[in-house]
Amino acid sequence: MSRPGIAAVLSALIPGLGQARLGDRRRGLLIALPFATLLVIAVAALVIDPRNAINTILSPGMLVTSLVIVLALGAYHLAAILDAFSMGNRLGARRDPPVPRRRALGSPLLIVALAGVLALYGTIEFLGVRTYQVTQAVFVNPSSGFQIPAASFSSGPTSSGPVTAAPPPTPTPVPVPAWATDGRLNLLLIGSDAGPGRWLQRTDTMIVLSVEVATGRAALFGIPRNMINVPLPPESAAAFKGGRYPFLLNSLYVYATQHEKLFPGGDARGFRAVTGAIQELVGVPLDGAIVVNLNGFVDLVNAVGGLWLDVPSTLYDARYPLPDGTGYIAITIPSGCHKLTGERALEYARSRHMDSDYGRMQRQQRVLVALARQLDPLALLPRVPDLLDIAQQNLFTTIPLDEITNMAILAARVEPGEIQTIQFSPPTYPEFLTAKGIQRIRDRVASVFDAPTASPSASPTGPAATPKPCPKAS
């Protein structure tokens, strides 16, 4: 077998290894030095301060720099392969009798080595470019105005009564992120049909996710879209007498968008009004919002191969709206364990004609818990390109990019099967909000982690019934 070709393959595996195998160890070490140096620096950074290292890599400026470095390393790696091949030819010519020189195009091993390295660096470069594009689209710039407005908590009682004080920060020897100083991570999840600057419909799904930093316990609070008289944030409270929105909550975005003089924030005024109102309602600071196009939810479920769901009772809807709005269809999802496509999972989560908005909230929370339980990061690696496309087209968030690592570490501690699911439904939480009703919601949110997690209950005012995972999904 060709010595030049073998040397080329060895240097494709580890730059410089082919040269060392041919007898020139010094040359091999010198060629391997840049790669070894970068590897040592990367490992040291990850070991010393992994959070800061990952945040630095994900920053837009560093992503661009990394792409340039990858291109340079790829060119250097290819040069190392060609150098090993050429060195093998030179040594062969000195043998007695001389070995005929191998032409590059005539060496299958060299072609395989070059093709393999080109594929490796090309894939890394492609994913890097896509990651940069996604971060630019998904993580909104604060200057765009798409931020959760300031709350009234620090300025004393609101028009609906005093806000329950946040618990004191948990003592820790390590500095914690700003969002963790109150001991909790609070994120607002919104399901709609658009993104920044192109929202066209009312908010369809509103859920507050709260995670206790010290324990990793989590709770999902379903915010009914038909609540009336929700308190507005300070920046737009003057829009209505008493600082309350007198219509259905899910119409607030459209109303704010159409009344520029009453709601500040420019193109983001609808988003600011909705997120600020929910923040006032729950009485805890929201650390960020994640807005998902519901079509993106369909794509996500399909991308992960479907969603195993244990349906506790048969769902039937004779008037489920078609995606294009041209009419209605009848849908039936029998009780039992099913693997749902993205379309069927969305039908299960969105249907509301068989029961009510409150029944739909329970189903939405059940779907989120099931999805969290089944998402396997390792299994998703082959689908990374598809997932990046889905994120870029269907998702945006106000979470700062440099906080993603900290939040991901906390999220990894959450046990999906132990997430509390809570709906603010009548009669305990009336649709028309009074000061007493608002305070009851705030007290429930503030105290959700005060006691050990209770066993799941089917009560509409307590944790929703959480079926055991399907046997095939567990």
C-alpha positions in Angstrom: 0.0 0.0 0.0 1.2 3.5 -0.8 3.3 5.0 2.0 2.4 8.6 0.8 -1.3 7.7 0.9 -1.0 6.2 4.4 0.9 9.3 5.6 -1.8 11.5 4.2 -4.5 9.6 6.0 -2.6 9.7 9.3 -2.2 13.5 9.1 -5.9 13.7 8.3 -6.6 12.0 11.6 -4.0 14.1 13.5 -2.1 16.8 11.8 1.6 15.9 11.8 1.1 12.2 12.6 1.9 11.2 9.0 5.1 13.1 9.1 6.1 11.5 12.4 5.2 8.0 11.0 7.6 8.7 8.1 10.4 9.3 10.6 10.5 13.1 11.0 9.0 13.4 14.5 10.2 17.0 14.9 8.4 18.1 11.8 5.3 16.2 12.9 5.4 17.9 16.4 5.8 21.4 14.8 2.8 20.8 12.5 0.7 19.5 15.4 1.7 22.4 17.7 -1.0 24.9 16.5 -3.8 22.3 17.0 -2.4 21.1 20.3 -2.1 24.7 21.6 -5.7 25.6 20.6 -7.0 22.3 22.2 -5.2 23.0 25.4 -6.5 26.6 25.6 -10.1 25.4 24.8 -10.0 22.6 27.4 -8.4 24.9 30.1 -11.1 27.5 29.5 -13.9 25.0 29.8 -12.4 23.5 32.9 -11.6 26.8 34.7 -14.8 28.6 33.8 -17.1 26.6 31.6 -20.0 29.0 31.8 -18.0 32.0 30.7 -16.3 30.0 28.0 -19.5 28.9 26.4 -21.0 32.3 26.7 -18.0 33.8 25.0 -18.2 31.3 22.2 -21.9 32.1 21.6 -21.3 35.8 21.6 -21.9 37.2 18.0 -18.4 38.7 17.8 -16.7 35.5 18.9 -18.8 33.4 16.6 -17.5 35.4 13.6 -13.9 35.1 14.9 -14.4 31.3 15.4 -15.6 31.0 11.8 -12.4 32.7 10.6 -10.3 30.4 12.9 -12.0 27.3 11.6 -11.3 28.4 8.0 -7.6 28.9 8.8 -7.4 25.6 10.7 -9.0 23.8 7.7 -6.6 25.3 5.3 -3.7 24.4 7.6 -5.0 20.8 8.0 -5.2 20.3 4.3 -1.7 21.7 3.9 -0.5 19.2 6.5 -2.1 16.3 4.6 -0.5 17.4 1.3 2.8 17.9 3.1 2.7 14.3 4.4 1.9 13.0 1.0 4.7 14.9 -0.6 7.1 13.9 2.1 6.2 10.2 1.5 6.9 10.7 -2.2 10.3 12.3 -1.5 11.4 9.5 0.8 10.2 6.9 -1.7 12.4 8.4 -4.4 15.4 8.1 -2.2 14.9 4.3 -1.6 17.0 1.7 -3.4 15.5 0.9 -5.7 13.5 4.2 -6.0 9.7 4.0 -5.5 7.8 5.7 -8.3 6.3 9.0 -7.3 2.5 8.9 -6.7 0.5 11.6 -8.3 -2.0 13.3 -6.1 -5.0 12.6 -8.3 -3.8 9.0 -8.6 -3.9 8.3 -4.9 -7.2 7.1 -3.5 -6.0 7.4 0.0 -5.0 11.0 -0.5 -8.4 11.8 -2.0 -10.2 10.2 0.9 -8.1 12.1 3.4 -8.7 15.4 1.7 -12.4 14.8 1.2 -12.8 13.7 4.9 -11.2 16.9 6.2 -13.1 19.1 3.8 -16.3 17.5 4.9 -15.4 17.9 8.6 -14.5 21.6 8.4 -17.3 22.3 5.9 -19.8 20.9 8.4 -18.4 22.9 11.3 -18.3 26.1 9.2 -21.9 25.5 8.0 -23.2 25.0 11.5 -21.2 28.0 12.7 -22.8 30.2 10.1 -26.2 28.9 10.8 -25.7 29.4 14.6 -24.7 33.0 14.0 -27.7 33.6 11.8 -30.0 32.0 14.4 -28.6 34.0 17.3 -29.1 37.2 15.3 -32.8 36.3 14.6 -33.8 34.6 17.8 -32.1 36.8 20.5 -33.7 40.2 20.0 -31.6 43.3 20.5 -32.7 45.3 23.5 -32.6 48.5 21.4 -35.5 47.1 19.3 -37.8 47.7 22.3 -38.8 44.1 22.6 -38.2 43.9 26.3 -40.4 43.3 29.3 -41.2 46.7 30.8 -40.4 47.8 34.3 -42.8 46.5 36.9 -44.5 48.4 39.7 -43.1 46.2 42.4 -40.4 48.5 43.6 -42.7 51.6 43.7 -45.0 50.3 46.4 -48.6 49.0 46.2 -50.3 48.8 42.8 -53.9 49.7 42.1 -54.8 46.1 42.8 -53.2 45.9 46.2 -49.7 45.2 47.6 -47.5 42.8 45.8 -46.2 39.9 47.8 -42.5 40.6 48.6 -40.0 38.4 46.8 -38.1 36.0 49.0 -34.6 37.0 50.1 -31.7 35.8 47.9 -30.3 32.4 48.7 -26.8 32.8 50.2 -24.1 31.6 47.9 -20.3 31.9 47.8 -20.5 32.3 44.0 -21.9 35.4 42.3 -25.3 34.6 40.8 -26.8 36.1 37.7 -29.1 39.1 38.1 -32.2 37.0 37.3 -31.3 34.6 40.2 -31.0 37.1 43.0 -34.7 36.5 44.0 -34.1 32.8 44.1 -36.2 32.0 41.0 -36.1 32.0 37.2 -39.4 33.3 35.8 -40.0 33.0 32.0 -43.1 33.8 30.0 -43.9 31.4 27.2 -46.2 32.8 24.5 -47.6 30.9 21.6 -48.7 33.0 18.6 -48.3 33.1 14.8 -45.5 35.5 14.2 -42.4 37.3 15.5 -40.9 40.7 16.1 -42.5 43.3 13.9 -44.8 40.8 12.2 -47.4 39.7 14.8 -50.8 39.4 13.1 -53.0 37.6 15.5 -53.9 37.5 19.2 -51.8 35.7 21.7 -53.0 32.1 21.8 -51.0 30.6 24.7 -49.6 32.3 27.7 -47.7 30.3 30.3 -45.3 31.4 33.1 -42.5 29.0 33.9 -41.0 29.4 37.3 -38.0 27.5 38.5 -36.6 27.6 42.1 -32.8 28.1 41.8 -31.9 26.3 45.0 -33.8 23.1 44.3 -34.6 22.9 40.6 -38.3 22.6 41.4 -40.5 24.0 38.6 -44.1 25.1 38.1 -46.1 26.1 35.0 -48.8 28.7 35.5 -51.4 28.8 32.8 -52.6 32.4 32.2 -56.2 32.3 30.8 -56.5 34.3 27.6 -60.1 35.3 28.6 -59.2 37.1 31.8 -60.6 40.6 32.0 -59.4 43.6 34.0 -55.7 42.5 34.1 -53.4 45.2 35.6 -51.3 47.1 33.0 -47.6 47.9 33.5 -46.7 51.4 34.8 -45.6 52.6 31.3 -49.2 52.1 29.9 -51.3 52.0 33.1 -52.8 55.5 32.2 -54.5 54.0 29.1 -57.5 53.0 31.2 -59.0 54.1 34.4 -57.6 52.2 37.4 -54.7 50.9 35.2 -56.6 47.8 34.2 -57.3 46.4 30.7 -61.1 46.1 30.5 -61.2 43.5 27.7 -60.0 39.9 27.1 -56.3 39.5 27.8 -55.6 37.9 24.5 -56.8 41.0 22.7 -54.3 43.3 24.4 -51.6 42.9 21.9 -53.8 43.9 19.0 -55.3 46.8 21.0 -51.9 48.1 22.0 -50.6 47.9 18.5 -53.5 49.9 17.2 -53.3 52.7 19.9 -49.8 54.1 19.7 -50.6 57.2 21.8 -51.7 55.1 24.7 -49.0 52.4 24.7 -45.3 53.2 24.4 -42.6 51.1 22.7 -43.0 51.7 19.0 -43.3 48.5 17.0 -42.8 46.6 20.3 -45.7 48.2 22.1 -48.0 45.2 21.8 -45.4 42.8 23.1 -44.5 45.2 26.0 -48.2 45.6 26.9 -48.8 41.8 27.1 -45.6 40.8 28.9 -45.9 43.8 31.3 -49.5 43.0 32.1 -48.8 39.4 32.9 -45.8 40.4 35.0 -48.1 42.7 37.0 -50.7 39.9 37.3 -48.4 37.2 38.7 -46.5 39.7 40.9 -43.0 38.3 40.3 -40.4 39.8 37.9 -40.2 38.1 34.5 -36.7 37.4 33.6 -37.4 36.9 29.9 -40.1 35.9 27.4 -40.0 33.2 24.7 -42.4 33.6 21.8 -43.1 30.6 19.6 -44.9 30.5 16.3 -47.3 27.6 16.7 -46.3 26.4 13.2 -42.8 26.1 14.7 -44.2 23.8 17.4 -45.5 21.5 14.7 -42.1 21.5 13.0 -40.3 20.8 16.3 -42.4 17.8 17.2 -42.0 16.4 13.7 -38.2 17.0 13.8 -37.9 15.0 17.0 -39.9 12.1 15.5 -43.3 12.8 17.1 -44.6 13.2 20.7 -45.6 10.3 22.9 -48.5 11.4 24.9 -50.8 9.6 27.4 -54.2 11.1 26.7 -56.4 10.7 29.8 -59.8 11.1 28.0 -60.9 11.1 24.4 -60.8 14.5 22.7 -63.5 15.3 20.1 -63.9 18.7 18.4 -66.4 19.1 15.6 -65.2 22.5 14.6 -61.4 22.6 14.7 -60.2 25.5 12.5 -58.1 24.6 9.5 -54.6 26.1 9.5 -55.4 28.4 6.6 -58.6 29.6 8.1 -60.8 28.4 5.3 -63.1 26.3 7.4 -63.4 23.6 10.0 -62.8 19.9 10.4 -63.8 17.3 13.0 -60.9 15.8 15.0 -60.9 12.9 17.4 -57.9 11.8 19.6 -58.8 8.7 21.6 -57.7 8.2 25.1 -54.6 6.1 25.7 -50.9 6.2 24.7 -50.3 7.7 21.3 -47.3 8.9 19.3 -48.7 12.2 17.8 -47.3 14.0 14.8 -46.7 17.7 15.2 -50.1 18.5 13.6 -51.9 16.1 15.9 -50.1 17.4 19.0 -51.1 21.0 18.1 -54.7 19.9 17.6 -54.7 18.3 21.0 -53.1 21.5 22.6 -55.3 24.0 20.8 -58.8 22.5 20.6 -61.2 24.2 23.0 -64.7 23.4 21.8 -65.1 20.1 23.7 -64.4 21.7 27.1 -63.1 25.2 27.7 -60.1 27.5 27.7 -59.2 26.0 31.1 -59.3 22.4 29.8 -57.1 23.6 26.9 -54.6 25.1 29.4 -54.3 21.7 31.1 -53.7 20.0 27.8 -51.1 22.6 26.7 -49.2 22.1 30.0 -49.4 18.3 29.6 -47.9 18.6 26.1 -45.1 20.8 27.4 -44.2 18.4 30.2 -44.3 15.4 27.8 -42.1 17.2 25.3 -39.6 18.2 28.1 -39.5 14.6 29.2 -38.8 13.2 25.8 -36.2 15.7 24.4 -32.9 13.9 24.4 -30.0 16.3 23.5 -27.7 13.5 22.2 -30.5 12.0 20.0 -31.1 15.5 18.6 -27.5 16.1 17.4 -28.2 14.7 13.9 -31.1 17.0 13.6 -29.2 20.2 14.6 -29.5 21.8 11.1 -33.2 21.3 11.0 -33.6 22.6 14.6 -31.6 25.7 13.7 -33.9 26.4 10.8 -37.0 25.9 13.0 -35.6 28.2 15.6 -34.7 31.0 13.2 -38.1 30.9 11.5 -40.4 30.4 14.5 -38.9 31.7 17.7 -37.6 34.8 19.4 -36.7 35.6 22.9 -35.7 38.5 25.1 -33.4 36.3 27.2 -29.8 37.8 26.9 -27.6 35.5 24.9 -24.9 35.5 27.6 -27.4 34.1 30.1 -28.4 31.0 28.1 -25.6 28.8 29.6 -26.7 29.7 33.2 -30.3 29.0 32.4 -29.5 25.8 30.6 -27.6 24.5 33.7 -30.6 25.3 35.9 -33.0 23.7 33.3 -30.9 20.5 33.4 -31.8 20.1 37.1 -35.5 20.2 36.5 -37.3 16.9 36.7 -40.0 17.0 34.0 -42.2 14.5 35.8 -42.3 16.7 38.9 -43.3 20.0 37.3 -46.3 21.5 39.0 -49.0 22.6 36.5 -51.4 25.2 37.8 -54.4 26.9 36.1 -56.0 30.1 37.3 -59.6 29.0 36.6 -63.0 29.8 38.2 -64.4 29.7 40.7 -61.2 30.2 42.7 -59.8 32.6 40.2 -62.7 34.4 38.4 -62.4 35.6 34.9 -63.2 39.2 35.8 -60.4 40.3 38.1 -60.8 42.3 41.2 -58.1 43.5 43.6 -58.8 40.4 45.7 -58.6 38.1 42.7 -55.3 39.6 41.5 -53.8 39.3 45.0 -54.9 35.6 45.2 -53.0 34.9 42.0 -49.9 36.7 43.2 -50.0 34.8 46.5 -50.3 31.5 44.7 -47.3 32.3 42.4 -45.2 33.6 45.3 -45.9 30.6 47.6 -45.7 27.7 45.0 -42.4 26.5 46.4 -43.1 27.1 50.1 -44.1 23.5 50.8 -42.9 20.2 49.4 -44.4 19.4 46.0 -47.9 17.9 46.5 -49.1 14.9 44.7 -50.7 15.8 41.3 -54.4 16.7 41.6 -57.1 16.9 39.0 -58.5 20.0 40.7 -58.7 23.0 38.2 -57.3 25.3 40.9 -54.4 23.1 41.9 -51.7 21.1 40.0 -53.2 19.5 36.9 -53.4 15.8 36.6 -50.1 14.7 35.1 -50.5 11.2 33.6 -47.6 8.8 33.8 -45.5 8.8 30.6 -46.4 6.3 28.0 -44.4 3.1 28.4 -42.8 3.6 24.9 -41.7 7.1 25.9 -40.3 6.4 29.4 
